Amino acid sequence: MIKQIAVFLENREGRVSECCKVLKDANVNLRSMSIADTKEFGILRLITSDNDVAMKALKGAGFLASIVELVALEVPDKSGALAEMLIELYEGGINIEYMYSFAGENGHAQIGFKTNTPETAVAILEKAGAKVL
């Protein structure tokens, strides 16, 4: 499991850059970022170099943020590798709420996803031979 920060943002011009500036000023490195939006608000999902410092800085600047646990795994850089793991999860009854990738090492992508049954998801992935982070 890895920890992600979810930041709720008003959907207005410049709000993402304001959030990123707060993290820059706190000397926090962004490892991954994903944005989902609606007409009124957005959810900025971040994986950072230091979640504790990031949370303190964000809350100090007035951002509404929370920590969310994600299941994370490494997927080899080959055709069908992610599909194989997703099939295993589907066949094990795992529902994925959202998913995104982030920089990996040695020719592997790292994938994080949110599910309401993380322990079961981890067990299925480990049984399938996945490298769970």
Rosetta constraint file for C-alpha pairs under 8 A:
AtomPair CA 1 CA 69 HARMONIC 6.22 0.50
AtomPair CA 1 CA 70 HARMONIC 5.45 0.50
AtomPair CA 1 CA 71 HARMONIC 4.64 0.50
AtomPair CA 1 CA 72 HARMONIC 5.83 0.50
AtomPair CA 1 CA 132 HARMONIC 7.83 0.50
AtomPair CA 1 CA 133 HARMONIC 6.36 0.50
AtomPair CA 2 CA 69 HARMONIC 5.67 0.50
AtomPair CA 2 CA 70 HARMONIC 5.32 0.50
AtomPair CA 2 CA 71 HARMONIC 6.38 0.50
AtomPair CA 2 CA 72 HARMONIC 6.35 0.50
AtomPair CA 2 CA 112 HARMONIC 7.94 0.50
AtomPair CA 2 CA 133 HARMONIC 7.32 0.50
AtomPair CA 3 CA 47 HARMONIC 7.08 0.50
AtomPair CA 3 CA 51 HARMONIC 7.79 0.50
AtomPair CA 3 CA 67 HARMONIC 6.38 0.50
AtomPair CA 3 CA 68 HARMONIC 5.70 0.50
AtomPair CA 3 CA 69 HARMONIC 4.60 0.50
AtomPair CA 3 CA 70 HARMONIC 6.11 0.50
AtomPair CA 4 CA 45 HARMONIC 6.64 0.50
AtomPair CA 4 CA 46 HARMONIC 5.60 0.50
AtomPair CA 4 CA 47 HARMONIC 5.00 0.50
AtomPair CA 4 CA 48 HARMONIC 7.61 0.50
AtomPair CA 4 CA 51 HARMONIC 7.78 0.50
AtomPair CA 4 CA 67 HARMONIC 5.68 0.50
AtomPair CA 4 CA 68 HARMONIC 5.19 0.50
AtomPair CA 4 CA 69 HARMONIC 6.10 0.50
AtomPair CA 4 CA 70 HARMONIC 6.87 0.50
AtomPair CA 5 CA 45 HARMONIC 5.69 0.50
AtomPair CA 5 CA 46 HARMONIC 5.08 0.50
AtomPair CA 5 CA 47 HARMONIC 6.40 0.50
AtomPair CA 5 CA 48 HARMONIC 7.95 0.50
AtomPair CA 5 CA 51 HARMONIC 7.16 0.50
AtomPair CA 5 CA 55 HARMONIC 7.67 0.50
AtomPair CA 5 CA 65 HARMONIC 6.63 0.50
AtomPair CA 5 CA 66 HARMONIC 5.68 0.50
AtomPair CA 5 CA 67 HARMONIC 4.69 0.50
AtomPair CA 5 CA 68 HARMONIC 6.16 0.50
AtomPair CA 6 CA 43 HARMONIC 6.34 0.50
AtomPair CA 6 CA 44 HARMONIC 5.69 0.50
AtomPair CA 6 CA 45 HARMONIC 4.59 0.50
AtomPair CA 6 CA 46 HARMONIC 6.46 0.50
AtomPair CA 6 CA 65 HARMONIC 5.47 0.50
AtomPair CA 6 CA 66 HARMONIC 5.36 0.50
AtomPair CA 6 CA 67 HARMONIC 6.28 0.50
AtomPair CA 6 CA 68 HARMONIC 6.89 0.50
AtomPair CA 7 CA 43 HARMONIC 5.58 0.50
AtomPair CA 7 CA 44 HARMONIC 4.99 0.50
AtomPair CA 7 CA 45 HARMONIC 6.37 0.50
AtomPair CA 7 CA 63 HARMONIC 6.90 0.50
AtomPair CA 7 CA 64 HARMONIC 5.84 0.50
AtomPair CA 7 CA 65 HARMONIC 4.30 0.50
AtomPair CA 7 CA 66 HARMONIC 6.69 0.50
AtomPair CA 8 CA 41 HARMONIC 6.98 0.50
AtomPair CA 8 CA 42 HARMONIC 5.88 0.50
AtomPair CA 8 CA 43 HARMONIC 4.77 0.50
AtomPair CA 8 CA 44 HARMONIC 6.43 0.50
AtomPair CA 8 CA 63 HARMONIC 7.22 0.50
AtomPair CA 8 CA 64 HARMONIC 5.63 0.50
AtomPair CA 8 CA 65 HARMONIC 6.27 0.50
AtomPair CA 9 CA 15 HARMONIC 6.79 0.50
AtomPair CA 9 CA 16 HARMONIC 7.62 0.50
AtomPair CA 9 CA 41 HARMONIC 5.51 0.50
AtomPair CA 9 CA 42 HARMONIC 5.09 0.50
AtomPair CA 9 CA 43 HARMONIC 6.14 0.50
AtomPair CA 9 CA 44 HARMONIC 7.17 0.50
AtomPair CA 9 CA 63 HARMONIC 7.51 0.50
AtomPair CA 9 CA 64 HARMONIC 7.64 0.50
AtomPair CA 10 CA 15 HARMONIC 7.06 0.50
AtomPair CA 10 CA 40 HARMONIC 6.33 0.50
AtomPair CA 10 CA 41 HARMONIC 4.45 0.50
AtomPair CA 10 CA 42 HARMONIC 6.31 0.50
AtomPair CA 11 CA 15 HARMONIC 7.33 0.50
AtomPair CA 11 CA 37 HARMONIC 7.42 0.50
AtomPair CA 11 CA 38 HARMONIC 7.55 0.50
AtomPair CA 11 CA 39 HARMONIC 6.67 0.50
AtomPair CA 11 CA 40 HARMONIC 5.30 0.50
AtomPair CA 11 CA 41 HARMONIC 4.41 0.50
AtomPair CA 11 CA 42 HARMONIC 5.88 0.50
AtomPair CA 14 CA 18 HARMONIC 6.20 0.50
AtomPair CA 15 CA 19 HARMONIC 6.34 0.50
AtomPair CA 16 CA 20 HARMONIC 6.24 0.50
AtomPair CA 16 CA 44 HARMONIC 7.93 0.50
AtomPair CA 17 CA 21 HARMONIC 6.02 0.50
AtomPair CA 18 CA 22 HARMONIC 6.39 0.50
AtomPair CA 19 CA 23 HARMONIC 6.62 0.50
AtomPair CA 19 CA 58 HARMONIC 7.24 0.50
AtomPair CA 19 CA 63 HARMONIC 7.80 0.50
AtomPair CA 20 CA 24 HARMONIC 6.12 0.50
AtomPair CA 21 CA 25 HARMONIC 6.02 0.50
AtomPair CA 22 CA 26 HARMONIC 6.29 0.50
AtomPair CA 22 CA 57 HARMONIC 6.50 0.50
AtomPair CA 22 CA 58 HARMONIC 6.57 0.50
AtomPair CA 22 CA 61 HARMONIC 7.24 0.50
AtomPair CA 23 CA 27 HARMONIC 6.25 0.50
AtomPair CA 23 CA 28 HARMONIC 5.21 0.50
AtomPair CA 23 CA 29 HARMONIC 7.43 0.50
AtomPair CA 23 CA 54 HARMONIC 6.11 0.50
AtomPair CA 23 CA 57 HARMONIC 6.81 0.50
AtomPair CA 23 CA 58 HARMONIC 7.29 0.50
AtomPair CA 24 CA 28 HARMONIC 5.77 0.50
AtomPair CA 24 CA 29 HARMONIC 7.21 0.50
AtomPair CA 26 CA 53 HARMONIC 7.10 0.50
AtomPair CA 26 CA 54 HARMONIC 7.07 0.50
AtomPair CA 26 CA 57 HARMONIC 6.46 0.50
AtomPair CA 28 CA 48 HARMONIC 6.62 0.50
AtomPair CA 28 CA 49 HARMONIC 5.94 0.50
AtomPair CA 28 CA 50 HARMONIC 6.21 0.50
AtomPair CA 28 CA 53 HARMONIC 7.23 0.50
AtomPair CA 28 CA 54 HARMONIC 6.33 0.50
AtomPair CA 29 CA 48 HARMONIC 5.63 0.50
AtomPair CA 29 CA 49 HARMONIC 5.14 0.50
AtomPair CA 29 CA 50 HARMONIC 7.57 0.50
AtomPair CA 30 CA 46 HARMONIC 6.93 0.50
AtomPair CA 30 CA 47 HARMONIC 6.21 0.50
AtomPair CA 30 CA 48 HARMONIC 4.60 0.50
AtomPair CA 30 CA 49 HARMONIC 6.44 0.50
AtomPair CA 31 CA 46 HARMONIC 7.42 0.50
AtomPair CA 31 CA 47 HARMONIC 5.35 0.50
AtomPair CA 31 CA 48 HARMONIC 5.22 0.50
AtomPair CA 31 CA 49 HARMONIC 6.75 0.50
AtomPair CA 31 CA 102 HARMONIC 6.94 0.50
AtomPair CA 31 CA 103 HARMONIC 7.18 0.50
AtomPair CA 32 CA 45 HARMONIC 7.95 0.50
AtomPair CA 32 CA 46 HARMONIC 5.56 0.50
AtomPair CA 32 CA 47 HARMONIC 5.03 0.50
AtomPair CA 32 CA 48 HARMONIC 7.02 0.50
AtomPair CA 32 CA 101 HARMONIC 7.73 0.50
AtomPair CA 32 CA 102 HARMONIC 5.41 0.50
AtomPair CA 32 CA 103 HARMONIC 7.43 0.50
AtomPair CA 33 CA 44 HARMONIC 6.98 0.50
AtomPair CA 33 CA 45 HARMONIC 5.57 0.50
AtomPair CA 33 CA 46 HARMONIC 4.65 0.50
AtomPair CA 33 CA 47 HARMONIC 6.65 0.50
AtomPair CA 34 CA 44 HARMONIC 5.82 0.50
AtomPair CA 34 CA 45 HARMONIC 5.07 0.50
AtomPair CA 34 CA 46 HARMONIC 6.67 0.50
AtomPair CA 34 CA 100 HARMONIC 7.34 0.50
AtomPair CA 35 CA 42 HARMONIC 6.70 0.50
AtomPair CA 35 CA 43 HARMONIC 5.68 0.50
AtomPair CA 35 CA 44 HARMONIC 4.57 0.50
AtomPair CA 35 CA 45 HARMONIC 6.20 0.50
AtomPair CA 36 CA 42 HARMONIC 5.53 0.50
AtomPair CA 36 CA 43 HARMONIC 5.30 0.50
AtomPair CA 36 CA 44 HARMONIC 6.68 0.50
AtomPair CA 37 CA 41 HARMONIC 5.89 0.50
AtomPair CA 37 CA 42 HARMONIC 3.93 0.50
AtomPair CA 37 CA 43 HARMONIC 6.23 0.50
AtomPair CA 38 CA 42 HARMONIC 5.98 0.50
AtomPair CA 47 CA 51 HARMONIC 7.72 0.50
AtomPair CA 48 CA 54 HARMONIC 7.48 0.50
AtomPair CA 50 CA 54 HARMONIC 6.15 0.50
AtomPair CA 51 CA 55 HARMONIC 5.89 0.50
AtomPair CA 52 CA 56 HARMONIC 6.27 0.50
AtomPair CA 53 CA 57 HARMONIC 6.15 0.50
AtomPair CA 54 CA 58 HARMONIC 6.01 0.50
AtomPair CA 55 CA 59 HARMONIC 5.97 0.50
AtomPair CA 55 CA 65 HARMONIC 6.98 0.50
AtomPair CA 55 CA 66 HARMONIC 7.68 0.50
AtomPair CA 56 CA 60 HARMONIC 5.94 0.50
AtomPair CA 57 CA 61 HARMONIC 6.23 0.50
AtomPair CA 58 CA 62 HARMONIC 6.45 0.50
AtomPair CA 58 CA 63 HARMONIC 5.26 0.50
AtomPair CA 58 CA 64 HARMONIC 7.54 0.50
AtomPair CA 58 CA 65 HARMONIC 7.12 0.50
AtomPair CA 59 CA 63 HARMONIC 5.09 0.50
AtomPair CA 59 CA 64 HARMONIC 6.41 0.50
AtomPair CA 59 CA 65 HARMONIC 6.89 0.50
AtomPair CA 69 CA 114 HARMONIC 7.32 0.50
AtomPair CA 70 CA 112 HARMONIC 5.80 0.50
AtomPair CA 70 CA 113 HARMONIC 5.36 0.50
AtomPair CA 70 CA 114 HARMONIC 5.07 0.50
AtomPair CA 70 CA 115 HARMONIC 7.50 0.50
AtomPair CA 70 CA 118 HARMONIC 7.61 0.50
AtomPair CA 71 CA 112 HARMONIC 5.60 0.50
AtomPair CA 71 CA 113 HARMONIC 5.51 0.50
AtomPair CA 71 CA 114 HARMONIC 6.48 0.50
AtomPair CA 71 CA 115 HARMONIC 7.74 0.50
AtomPair CA 71 CA 118 HARMONIC 6.27 0.50
AtomPair CA 71 CA 121 HARMONIC 7.57 0.50
AtomPair CA 71 CA 122 HARMONIC 6.95 0.50
AtomPair CA 71 CA 132 HARMONIC 7.62 0.50
AtomPair CA 71 CA 133 HARMONIC 7.71 0.50
AtomPair CA 72 CA 110 HARMONIC 6.86 0.50
AtomPair CA 72 CA 111 HARMONIC 5.50 0.50
AtomPair CA 72 CA 112 HARMONIC 4.29 0.50
AtomPair CA 72 CA 113 HARMONIC 6.54 0.50
AtomPair CA 72 CA 132 HARMONIC 5.84 0.50
AtomPair CA 72 CA 133 HARMONIC 5.31 0.50
AtomPair CA 73 CA 110 HARMONIC 5.73 0.50
AtomPair CA 73 CA 111 HARMONIC 5.51 0.50
AtomPair CA 73 CA 112 HARMONIC 6.70 0.50
AtomPair CA 73 CA 130 HARMONIC 6.81 0.50
AtomPair CA 73 CA 131 HARMONIC 5.56 0.50
AtomPair CA 73 CA 132 HARMONIC 4.17 0.50
AtomPair CA 73 CA 133 HARMONIC 5.17 0.50
AtomPair CA 74 CA 104 HARMONIC 7.54 0.50
AtomPair CA 74 CA 108 HARMONIC 6.13 0.50
AtomPair CA 74 CA 109 HARMONIC 5.79 0.50
AtomPair CA 74 CA 110 HARMONIC 4.56 0.50
AtomPair CA 74 CA 111 HARMONIC 6.37 0.50
AtomPair CA 74 CA 130 HARMONIC 7.04 0.50
AtomPair CA 74 CA 131 HARMONIC 5.47 0.50
AtomPair CA 74 CA 132 HARMONIC 6.43 0.50
AtomPair CA 74 CA 133 HARMONIC 6.98 0.50
AtomPair CA 75 CA 81 HARMONIC 6.21 0.50
AtomPair CA 75 CA 82 HARMONIC 6.22 0.50
AtomPair CA 75 CA 108 HARMONIC 5.47 0.50
AtomPair CA 75 CA 109 HARMONIC 5.31 0.50
AtomPair CA 75 CA 110 HARMONIC 6.16 0.50
AtomPair CA 75 CA 111 HARMONIC 7.25 0.50
AtomPair CA 75 CA 130 HARMONIC 7.49 0.50
AtomPair CA 75 CA 131 HARMONIC 7.63 0.50
AtomPair CA 76 CA 81 HARMONIC 6.25 0.50
AtomPair CA 76 CA 107 HARMONIC 6.58 0.50
AtomPair CA 76 CA 108 HARMONIC 4.58 0.50
AtomPair CA 76 CA 109 HARMONIC 6.51 0.50
AtomPair CA 77 CA 81 HARMONIC 7.28 0.50
AtomPair CA 77 CA 107 HARMONIC 5.67 0.50
AtomPair CA 77 CA 108 HARMONIC 5.24 0.50
AtomPair CA 77 CA 109 HARMONIC 6.61 0.50
AtomPair CA 80 CA 84 HARMONIC 6.17 0.50
AtomPair CA 81 CA 85 HARMONIC 6.79 0.50
AtomPair CA 82 CA 86 HARMONIC 6.20 0.50
AtomPair CA 83 CA 87 HARMONIC 6.06 0.50
AtomPair CA 84 CA 88 HARMONIC 6.39 0.50
AtomPair CA 85 CA 89 HARMONIC 6.30 0.50
AtomPair CA 85 CA 125 HARMONIC 6.84 0.50
AtomPair CA 85 CA 128 HARMONIC 7.48 0.50
AtomPair CA 85 CA 130 HARMONIC 7.56 0.50
AtomPair CA 86 CA 90 HARMONIC 6.07 0.50
AtomPair CA 87 CA 91 HARMONIC 6.02 0.50
AtomPair CA 88 CA 92 HARMONIC 6.14 0.50
AtomPair CA 88 CA 124 HARMONIC 6.92 0.50
AtomPair CA 88 CA 125 HARMONIC 7.28 0.50
AtomPair CA 88 CA 128 HARMONIC 7.22 0.50
AtomPair CA 89 CA 93 HARMONIC 6.38 0.50
AtomPair CA 89 CA 94 HARMONIC 5.18 0.50
AtomPair CA 89 CA 95 HARMONIC 7.79 0.50
AtomPair CA 89 CA 121 HARMONIC 6.50 0.50
AtomPair CA 89 CA 124 HARMONIC 6.56 0.50
AtomPair CA 89 CA 125 HARMONIC 7.26 0.50
AtomPair CA 90 CA 94 HARMONIC 5.38 0.50
AtomPair CA 90 CA 95 HARMONIC 7.01 0.50
AtomPair CA 92 CA 121 HARMONIC 7.89 0.50
AtomPair CA 92 CA 124 HARMONIC 6.87 0.50
AtomPair CA 94 CA 115 HARMONIC 7.24 0.50
AtomPair CA 94 CA 117 HARMONIC 6.93 0.50
AtomPair CA 94 CA 120 HARMONIC 7.71 0.50
AtomPair CA 94 CA 121 HARMONIC 6.40 0.50
AtomPair CA 95 CA 115 HARMONIC 6.03 0.50
AtomPair CA 95 CA 116 HARMONIC 7.44 0.50
AtomPair CA 95 CA 117 HARMONIC 7.99 0.50
AtomPair CA 96 CA 113 HARMONIC 6.58 0.50
AtomPair CA 96 CA 114 HARMONIC 5.89 0.50
AtomPair CA 96 CA 115 HARMONIC 4.98 0.50
AtomPair CA 96 CA 116 HARMONIC 7.99 0.50
AtomPair CA 97 CA 113 HARMONIC 7.25 0.50
AtomPair CA 97 CA 114 HARMONIC 5.41 0.50
AtomPair CA 97 CA 115 HARMONIC 5.62 0.50
AtomPair CA 98 CA 113 HARMONIC 5.63 0.50
AtomPair CA 98 CA 114 HARMONIC 5.58 0.50
AtomPair CA 98 CA 115 HARMONIC 7.77 0.50
AtomPair CA 99 CA 111 HARMONIC 7.08 0.50
AtomPair CA 99 CA 112 HARMONIC 5.68 0.50
AtomPair CA 99 CA 113 HARMONIC 4.16 0.50
AtomPair CA 99 CA 114 HARMONIC 6.55 0.50
AtomPair CA 100 CA 111 HARMONIC 5.87 0.50
AtomPair CA 100 CA 112 HARMONIC 5.69 0.50
AtomPair CA 100 CA 113 HARMONIC 6.56 0.50
AtomPair CA 101 CA 109 HARMONIC 6.78 0.50
AtomPair CA 101 CA 110 HARMONIC 5.55 0.50
AtomPair CA 101 CA 111 HARMONIC 4.30 0.50
AtomPair CA 101 CA 112 HARMONIC 6.10 0.50
AtomPair CA 102 CA 109 HARMONIC 6.66 0.50
AtomPair CA 102 CA 110 HARMONIC 5.37 0.50
AtomPair CA 102 CA 111 HARMONIC 6.31 0.50
AtomPair CA 102 CA 112 HARMONIC 7.79 0.50
AtomPair CA 103 CA 109 HARMONIC 6.11 0.50
AtomPair CA 103 CA 110 HARMONIC 6.21 0.50
AtomPair CA 104 CA 108 HARMONIC 5.38 0.50
AtomPair CA 104 CA 109 HARMONIC 4.69 0.50
AtomPair CA 104 CA 110 HARMONIC 5.17 0.50
AtomPair CA 105 CA 109 HARMONIC 7.20 0.50
AtomPair CA 114 CA 118 HARMONIC 7.70 0.50
AtomPair CA 115 CA 121 HARMONIC 7.92 0.50
AtomPair CA 117 CA 121 HARMONIC 6.31 0.50
AtomPair CA 118 CA 122 HARMONIC 6.11 0.50
AtomPair CA 119 CA 123 HARMONIC 6.28 0.50
AtomPair CA 120 CA 124 HARMONIC 6.20 0.50
AtomPair CA 121 CA 125 HARMONIC 6.17 0.50
AtomPair CA 122 CA 126 HARMONIC 6.05 0.50
AtomPair CA 122 CA 132 HARMONIC 6.98 0.50
AtomPair CA 123 CA 127 HARMONIC 6.09 0.50
AtomPair CA 124 CA 128 HARMONIC 6.23 0.50
AtomPair CA 125 CA 129 HARMONIC 6.38 0.50
AtomPair CA 125 CA 130 HARMONIC 5.25 0.50
AtomPair CA 125 CA 131 HARMONIC 7.72 0.50
AtomPair CA 125 CA 132 HARMONIC 7.11 0.50
AtomPair CA 126 CA 130 HARMONIC 5.27 0.50
AtomPair CA 126 CA 131 HARMONIC 6.85 0.50
AtomPair CA 126 CA 132 HARMONIC 6.78 0.50
